[in-house]
């Protein structure tokens, strides 16, 4: 049951972080919502690892610095994926 809840929470956090990243980035991103969620999930995982590495992952209350790290990574990720995804294929 714990694994299922972890997967559901990862999807929700990935969706939120990915959508926020798309809203913050200027211009239009030509990637699907599923790719946005995937980028958000990867950014959330890497952001949590970075926060744990630097010691700010477990703070009392909301982990704002961890969320900011995740969002920054998602912005970079969505920008990179959008740039590669929207290139014309030959």
C-alpha angles and dihedrals in degrees: 000000000000091000092053091051090048091053092047092048091048090053092049094046090045091051094049096045093043094049091046089051091052091049093050095047113085119237131019122312113210098208130112124254090248091056089047090053091047092051089047091051093049090047090050092051095046091043091053091049091050091047090050092047092053094040103246100103097096112048129146111270123357115359096230096168091051091050091048090051091050092048093048090051091048091052090052091044096049090047093051096043092046090052093050095039097051096051114115113259118226 
